[in-house]
Amino acid sequence: MGIELELSVLIFMLTVGMVVFGRFEVETPAWRGLLKWAIIILGTVGLYQLVGHWSLLFPAAGSVAGGIVHTVWCRKHSIHPIYASPRRRYYQLRGWAWPE
């Protein structure tokens, strides 16, 4: 199997990420999401050329590191890391307008 494995994993990550975590990114500009996924896809495909299937460690390590930073940030600001509650405080910290 060639690069199909990497592409399948990336499609799976994108799909699950959008369904599960999309509600927490309501006000995030589209360019940030596109940039994030461009880095992940290009980084994984580029590394595949050098190290083969080991390139899957790139998005895996990014997910683990992002999860740790997210949890620490949420705890520091008294936000629940999974439910993003209290929601009003989460919006305030992200700099988003609270929908009245």
N, CA and C of each residue as an Amber inpcrd file, in Angstrom:
protein
   300
   0.8490000  -1.1720000   0.0000000   0.0000000   0.0000000   0.0000000
   0.8960000   1.2370000   0.0000000   0.5640000   2.1860000  -0.8390000
   1.3350000   3.4180000  -0.9420000   0.7950000   4.5060000  -0.0400000
   0.6880000   5.6680000  -0.5900000   0.2750000   6.8500000   0.1660000
  -1.2200000   6.8230000   0.5120000  -1.9270000   5.8260000   0.0150000
  -3.3700000   5.7260000   0.2950000  -3.6560000   5.6680000   1.7850000
  -2.7930000   4.9870000   2.5400000  -2.9870000   4.8850000   3.9850000
  -2.9520000   6.2680000   4.6250000  -1.9580000   7.0650000   4.2730000
  -1.8390000   8.3990000   4.8380000  -3.0330000   9.2680000   4.4710000
  -3.4350000   9.2250000   3.2200000  -4.5760000  10.0270000   2.7830000
  -5.8620000   9.5820000   3.4680000  -6.0300000   8.2850000   3.6620000
  -7.2140000   7.7720000   4.3540000  -7.2430000   8.2440000   5.8000000
  -6.1040000   8.2040000   6.4660000  -6.0380000   8.6710000   7.8540000
  -6.3490000  10.1620000   7.9280000  -5.8230000  10.9400000   7.0040000
  -6.0840000  12.3820000   7.0010000  -7.5590000  12.6790000   6.7460000
  -8.1710000  11.9590000   5.8230000  -9.6050000  12.1500000   5.5560000
 -10.4150000  11.7840000   6.7920000 -10.0380000  10.6960000   7.4630000
 -10.7300000  10.2780000   8.6840000 -10.5920000  11.3560000   9.7610000
  -9.3630000  11.8640000   9.9520000  -9.1390000  12.9070000  10.9620000
  -9.9470000  14.1630000  10.6520000  -9.9800000  14.5620000   9.4020000
 -10.7260000  15.7490000   9.0070000 -12.2220000  15.5730000   9.2460000
 -12.7470000  14.4320000   8.8640000 -14.1730000  14.1690000   9.0220000
 -14.5710000  14.1270000  10.4940000 -13.8530000  13.3530000  11.2830000
 -14.1720000  13.2470000  12.7070000 -13.9830000  14.6050000  13.3880000
 -12.9010000  15.3000000  13.0340000 -12.6550000  16.6050000  13.6350000
 -13.7690000  17.5950000  13.3590000 -14.2540000  17.6080000  12.1270000
 -15.3300000  18.5420000  11.7780000 -16.6180000  18.2050000  12.5120000
 -16.9450000  16.9260000  12.5830000 -18.1980000  16.5150000  13.2160000
 -18.1550000  16.7240000  14.7280000 -17.0560000  16.3220000  15.3610000
 -16.9800000  16.3670000  16.8170000 -16.6160000  17.7610000  17.3370000
 -15.6410000  18.4190000  16.6950000 -15.1180000  19.6680000  17.2410000
 -15.5500000  20.9170000  16.4930000 -16.2860000  20.7850000  15.4120000
 -16.6870000  21.9330000  14.6120000 -17.5070000  22.9510000  15.3680000
 -18.2930000  22.5250000  16.3140000 -19.1490000  23.4540000  17.0700000
 -18.3450000  24.4010000  17.9450000 -17.0810000  24.0500000  18.2240000
 -16.2400000  24.9170000  19.0380000 -15.4680000  25.9230000  18.1980000
 -15.6110000  25.8550000  16.8940000 -14.8710000  26.7370000  15.9920000
 -15.8170000  27.6080000  15.1630000 -16.9580000  27.9360000  15.7170000
 -18.0010000  28.6530000  14.9850000 -17.5080000  29.9750000  14.4170000
 -16.7920000  30.7370000  15.2110000 -16.3610000  32.0720000  14.8080000
 -14.9430000  32.1120000  14.2320000 -14.2820000  30.9730000  14.1540000
 -12.9110000  30.9500000  13.6330000 -12.9280000  31.2560000  12.1390000
 -12.0510000  32.1560000  11.6780000 -12.0100000  32.4790000  10.2490000
 -11.6450000  31.2480000   9.4040000 -12.2240000  31.1830000   8.2250000
 -11.9950000  30.0360000   7.3460000 -10.5230000  29.8800000   6.9820000
  -9.8010000  30.9880000   6.8380000  -8.4010000  30.8990000   6.4270000
  -7.5580000  30.1550000   7.4550000  -7.9140000  30.2460000   8.7440000
  -7.1480000  29.5320000   9.7740000  -7.3350000  28.0300000   9.6530000
  -8.5620000  27.6030000   9.3880000  -8.8150000  26.1740000   9.2030000
  -8.1260000  25.6470000   7.9550000  -8.1910000  26.4330000   6.8850000
  -7.5220000  26.0210000   5.6460000  -6.0090000  25.9530000   5.8240000
  -5.4470000  26.9280000   6.5240000  -4.0050000  26.9260000   6.7670000
  -3.5940000  25.7270000   7.6180000  -4.3630000  25.4600000   8.6600000
  -4.0590000  24.3250000   9.5400000  -4.0410000  23.0230000   8.7480000
  -5.0720000  22.8000000   7.9280000  -5.1450000  21.5460000   7.1800000
  -4.1350000  21.4940000   6.0490000  -3.7780000  22.6370000   5.4900000
  -2.7270000  22.6570000   4.4660000  -1.4020000  22.2240000   5.0750000
  -1.1040000  22.7110000   6.2800000   0.1390000  22.3260000   6.9580000
   0.1240000  20.8340000   7.2750000  -0.9840000  20.3400000   7.7790000
  -1.0740000  18.9200000   8.1350000  -0.9390000  18.0410000   6.9010000
  -1.6810000  18.3570000   5.8480000  -1.6540000  17.5230000   4.6380000
  -0.3000000  17.6040000   3.9450000   0.1870000  18.8190000   3.7210000
   1.4760000  18.9670000   3.0350000   2.6220000  18.3950000   3.8630000
   2.5590000  18.5730000   5.1740000   3.5890000  18.0060000   6.0390000
   3.5980000  16.4860000   6.0020000   2.4180000  15.8830000   6.0630000
   2.3270000  14.4240000   6.0420000   2.7540000  13.8570000   4.6960000
   2.2550000  14.4430000   3.6190000   2.6170000  13.9580000   2.2760000
   4.1070000  14.1860000   2.0040000   4.6250000  15.3290000   2.4260000
   6.0490000  15.6010000   2.2430000   6.9200000  14.6350000   3.0250000
   6.5350000  14.3790000   4.2720000   7.2950000  13.4230000   5.0710000
   7.1870000  12.0050000   4.5210000   6.0530000  11.6910000   3.8960000
   5.8920000  10.3530000   3.3190000   6.9820000  10.0800000   2.2880000
   7.3420000  11.1050000   1.5440000   8.3870000  10.9490000   0.5340000
   9.7390000  10.6100000   1.1770000   9.9380000  11.0420000   2.4120000
  11.2150000  10.8220000   3.0980000  11.2250000   9.5750000   3.9780000
  10.1490000   9.3660000   4.7290000  10.1660000   8.3120000   5.7490000
   9.0490000   7.2800000   5.6020000   8.2850000   7.3560000   4.5370000
   7.2280000   6.3670000   4.3130000   6.0840000   6.5140000   5.3050000
   5.5940000   5.3750000   5.7840000   4.4160000   5.3810000   6.6560000
   4.6840000   6.0080000   8.0170000   5.9400000   6.2130000   8.3740000
   6.2670000   6.8960000   9.6190000   5.7630000   8.3370000   9.5970000
   5.4080000   8.8310000   8.4340000   4.9120000  10.2050000   8.3300000
   3.6100000  10.4000000   9.1010000   2.9140000   9.3080000   9.4060000
   1.6730000   9.4210000  10.1790000   1.9350000   9.8790000  11.6100000
   3.1860000   9.8170000  12.0330000   3.5090000  10.3420000  13.3560000
   3.3600000  11.8600000  13.4090000   3.4830000  12.5310000  12.2700000
   3.3510000  13.9920000  12.2180000   1.9550000  14.4480000  12.6600000
   0.8700000  13.9730000  12.0420000  -0.4470000  14.4180000  12.5260000
  -0.7830000  13.8480000  13.9010000  -0.2820000  12.6530000  14.2130000
  -0.5460000  12.0720000  15.5330000   0.1230000  12.9000000  16.6200000
   1.3840000  13.2540000  16.4110000   2.0990000  14.0630000  17.3980000
   1.4650000  15.4490000  17.5210000   1.0250000  16.0130000  16.4040000
   0.3470000  17.3050000  16.4430000  -0.9580000  17.2430000  17.2260000
  -1.6970000  16.1540000  17.0640000  -2.9500000  15.9880000  17.8050000
  -2.7070000  15.8580000  19.3000000  -1.7020000  15.0780000  19.6670000
  -1.3790000  14.9060000  21.0890000  -0.9000000  16.2290000  21.6770000
   0.0180000  16.9020000  20.9980000   0.5300000  18.1780000  21.4950000
  -0.5970000  19.2140000  21.5880000  -1.4480000  19.2740000  20.5710000
  -2.5790000  20.2010000  20.5930000  -3.5470000  19.9040000  21.7240000
  -3.7940000  18.6300000  21.9770000  -4.6840000  18.2440000  23.0770000
  -4.1380000  18.6490000  24.4340000  -2.8240000  18.4970000  24.6020000
  -2.1940000  18.8820000  25.8720000  -2.2620000  20.4010000  26.0520000
  -1.8860000  21.1550000  25.0270000  -1.9350000  22.6190000  25.1150000
  -3.3700000  23.0840000  25.3580000  -4.3180000  22.5000000  24.6670000
  -5.7290000  22.8570000  24.8230000  -6.1930000  22.6240000  26.2550000
  -5.8740000  21.4660000  26.8080000  -6.3040000  21.1320000  28.1650000
  -5.6830000  22.0800000  29.1800000  -4.4020000  22.3610000  29.0470000
  -3.7290000  23.2800000  29.9720000  -4.3480000  24.6730000  29.8680000
  -4.5740000  25.1570000  28.6420000  -5.1600000  26.4840000  28.4400000
  -6.5550000  26.5570000  29.0520000  -7.3550000  25.5300000  28.8140000
  -8.7220000  25.5210000  29.3520000  -8.7150000  25.5130000  30.8700000
  -7.8850000  24.6720000  31.4680000  -7.8140000  24.6100000  32.9380000
  -7.3530000  25.9390000  33.5230000  -6.3930000  26.5800000  32.8680000
  -5.8710000  27.8630000  33.3330000  -6.9580000  28.9370000  33.3360000
  -7.8810000  28.8610000  32.3750000  -8.9360000  29.8680000  32.2410000
 -10.2960000  29.3910000  32.7610000 -10.2980000  28.3150000  33.5380000
 -11.5230000  27.7730000  34.1560000 -12.5910000  27.4170000  33.1290000
 -12.1650000  26.8040000  32.0370000 -13.0840000  26.3310000  31.0060000
 -12.9940000  24.8050000  30.9830000 -14.1400000  24.1400000  30.8800000
 -14.1120000  22.6820000  30.7650000 -13.5140000  22.3250000  29.3980000
 -12.4590000  21.4890000  29.3470000 -11.7580000  21.2340000  28.0840000
 -12.5520000  20.4540000  27.0420000 -13.5980000  19.7670000  27.4430000
 -14.3890000  18.9950000  26.4720000 -15.6660000  19.7260000  26.0850000
 -16.3450000  20.2990000  27.0630000 -17.6370000  20.9330000  26.7980000
 -17.5480000  22.4330000  26.5340000 -16.3810000  23.0270000  26.7390000
 -16.1700000  24.4770000  26.5610000 -17.2040000  25.2770000  27.3410000
 -17.4150000  24.8790000  28.5750000 -18.3660000  25.5890000  29.4110000
 -17.6330000  26.2080000  30.5910000 -18.0530000  27.3320000  31.0790000
 -19.2090000  28.0970000  30.6260000 -18.9690000  28.7210000  29.2460000
 -19.9620000  28.5520000  28.4140000 -19.8410000  28.9360000  27.0090000
 -19.5940000  30.4360000  26.8310000 -20.2600000  31.2500000  27.6150000
 -20.0780000  32.7020000  27.4890000 -18.6170000  33.0830000  27.7550000
 -18.0090000  32.4840000  28.7650000 -16.6010000  32.7640000  29.0810000
 -15.6930000  32.2780000  27.9560000 -16.0110000  31.1380000  27.3780000
 -15.2310000  30.6110000  26.2560000 -15.2580000  31.5870000  25.0880000
 -16.4210000  32.1000000  24.7480000 -16.5370000  33.0830000  23.6690000
 -15.7290000  34.3410000  23.9910000 -15.8110000  34.7850000  25.2490000
 -15.0960000  35.9840000  25.6700000 -13.5860000  35.7840000  25.5140000
 -13.0700000  34.6500000  25.9550000 -11.6340000  34.3870000  25.8640000
 -11.1650000  34.2510000  24.4170000 -12.0220000  33.7580000  23.5470000
 -11.6640000  33.6260000  22.1350000 -11.8150000  34.9550000  21.3920000
 -12.4420000  35.9520000  22.0230000 -12.6370000  37.2600000  21.3870000
 -13.8240000  37.2700000  20.4450000 -14.7580000  36.3600000  20.6400000
 -15.9320000  36.2680000  19.7770000 -17.1000000  37.0040000  20.4260000
 -18.0170000  37.4780000  19.5900000 -19.2250000  38.1370000  20.0810000
 -20.1930000  37.0740000  20.5730000 -20.7390000  37.3090000  21.7630000
 -21.7070000  36.3670000  22.3290000 -23.0590000  36.5840000  21.6390000
 -23.6670000  35.5210000  21.0770000 -24.9720000  35.6790000  20.4160000
 -26.0590000  35.9020000  21.4480000 -26.7100000  37.0120000  21.3700000
 -27.7810000  37.3480000  22.3260000 -29.0960000  36.8240000  21.8420000
